[in-house]
């Protein structure tokens, strides 16, 4: 009698799963924080680290242990200003908006009603950074042209990019 475990069997194996097509980015663009913002971030980071080091390194009893909190806040804000960047990625199915260090936001392309070029600066949306208003969301670090996206719920999203014409072409 033959042991079935030792007999090699040769048969054609069919795939049970189909590979999902990946949606490669059709267009990717980003806008870094301006130099002045990075400089302020660097000063806050270094100043916060110096304050924390001075308080923690004080010999004997620290002059004021509560100074550690503003030092750590300065470190965190400085680090975030150094990393700040806006951008977007257009794929076959989504538009992904990035505002580093926050998580990305996805807008399904089927929900986009209108896309247009727009000129914006800090006064247009009430400041720089991530601006949230009534039905308006803006990702702006530097003044200039960007993409304004309107979805089927009437929400308007503006993102400042370096090459807005190319981005508009990818969205249309």
Secondary structure, 3 states (H helix, E strand, C coil): CCCCCCCCCCCCCCCCCCCCCCCCCCEEEEEECCHHHHHHHHHHHHHHHHHHHHHHCCCCCCCCCCHHHHHHHHHHHHHHHHHCEEEEEECCCEEEEEEECEEEEEEEHHHEEEEEEEEECHHHHCCCEEEECCCEEEEECCCEEEEEEEECCCCEEEEECCCHHHHHHHHC
